[in-house]
Amino acid sequence: MATRSAIAIRNSDATYDVIYCHWDGYPSRQLPILKSKYNTAKLVRKLLAPGDLSSLETEHDWDRNKREPSPLYYMDRGDLDCKPRKLKVSEMHKFATGSGCEHLYVYLPRLGWRHEEL
């Protein structure tokens, strides 16, 4: 069973760019990856740009071929409408809970990652 999460970054206009992540959203799994590999606003924006994820980090592609650990994006299998959403804070929470997310990870520029259990 999946542990769904949402990953977001706060923008200067107080909106958030938000994506969905389907697999393995537990803090013990995701926070170390986010903090070590996506520790600047530039890196977080690069992570979010392709949109929704199946997994934040996996060693397999959609065809189960082995590869270097990296994000697995839905757009890579041809899914449409997976781009990040630009939302206000209340809309972000509504999106996350409506998507069945159990965890929300928000990057605040100059402050770092924040985790919220939903």
Buried (B, 14 or more C-beta within 10 A) or exposed (E): EEBBBBBBBBBEEEBBBBBBBBBBBEBEBBBEBBEEBBEEBEEBBEBBEBBBBBBBBBEEEEEEEEEEEEBBBBBBEEEEEBBBBEBEEEBBBEBBEEBEBBBBBBBEBEEEBEEEEB
